[in-house]
Amino acid sequence: MNYSIYFENAKKAARHLINLSKEKVNAVLSDVAETLIQNTSIILQENEKDLAKMPVDDPKYDRLKLTSQRILDIANDIKNVVNLVSPLNEVLSEKILDNGLNLKKIRVPLGVVGVIYEARPNVTADVFSLCFKTGNVAVLKGGSDAESSNLAMAKVIQMVLKKHGINPDVLTLLPAERSATEALLNARGFVDVLIPRGSQSLINYVRENSKIPVIETGAGIVHTYFDESGDLEKGKAIILNAKTRRVSVCNALDCVLIHRNRLNDLPALLMPLAEKKVALFADEISFEMLQSSYPSSLLNRATEDHFGTEFLSLKMAVKVVNHFDEAINHIAHYSSKHSEAIISENAENMTNFLNLVDAAAVYANASTGFTDGAQFGLGAEIGISTQKLHARGPMGLEELTSYKWVVRGDGQVRK
């Protein structure tokens, strides 16, 4: 199949967005949110077709599954974007040179944003809303496992765009075939930036094969360190929430580290997880401590492979550390630089943890479940960047802009 027509039309559509008023943009997004809700039954029917092809125990199943509440949440995220101030045309700096030239540095769209994603139909709406608000065209390549769901949501969005007299190619959904991925990776000159959302293998593949600049939204290998001074009740609540609130998301907890001097509190700290049937992979010391209290069917001895694993399921690793520095070193070795947390009442340890740990989001006495664009006040999110160039952490409106220099003169020439 020749995919060039998709990319050519997307690039042309980008010019169509430049002069849209903020009022028009917000009206369209509000209409999209309401129309998605109105079409809930149709979207759910299409989602069922995708779910029927995926085993229920697949870690991606929960991400793929839509419900009436999840569609309402998607619509509410779009409404949140409506209420945010657009960063477009914001003057970042301004000065007049000695020769009289007036310089302004202003925010502008990235242009055409490509997103490759797996079984996450919510991404279709999230990416569109953020891109549209910032004057960007969205070129989406979803996985075949969510093909029907993505098509249903894209059709609703494009229907609203046509209703408002806007080029529907500002949302371009590529066919689900693998060949479309290869075409997108090579769409240099048409697509300005590429953002992969999914497994580490997908992210690695895109980074290694793309001819377009890539913003990595990384897998989450997430740790929580229970410090020597940690509060037990806070720890129980934080660990339970971070692990079980939604196990298939990238901010879910994968490994608990506990200071050796608090080993006696480990059974109480992790007991709430047993009620949620969380399987533990414990190092030798923690295994011995948990053997008499944690259900034997859920308690396993850890191997080296369990540390540094993003489980995306009701599984978690546990390790005892001898001191604060050992916890920091363990995280530095295994972290994917997504989200990391400490539970502590020691102000110095908390400050050192927040300063020393290299991650997009670092927490003291709070669940890593908050690493989310909506929770950070960004409306929806296009992904959580684990790299350091251009964007880091939850990516909202500002992260979908670049800038340009606008220079006004009155006949000046350079000597």
ABEGO torsion letter per residue (X at the ends): XBAAAAAAAAAAAAAAAAABBAAAAAAAAAAAAAAAAAAAAAAAAAAAAAAAABBAABAAAAAABBBAAAAAAAAAAAAAAAABBBABGBBABBBBBAAGBBBBBBBBBAGBBBBBBBBBAAAAAAAAAAAAAAGBBBBBBBBAAAAAAAAAAAAAAAAAAAAAGBBAAABBBBBABAAAAAAAAAABGABABBBBBEBAAAAAAAAAABABBBBBBBBBBBBBBBBAABBAAAAAAAAAAAAAABAABAABBABBBBBAAAAAAAAAAAAAAAAAGBBBBBBAAAAAAAAAABBAAABBBBBAAABGBBAGBBBBBBBBBABAAAAAAAAAAABAGBBBBBBBABAAAAAAAAAABBBABBBBGBBAAABBAAAAGAEBBAEBBABABGBBEBBBAAAABBBBBBBBBBGBBBX
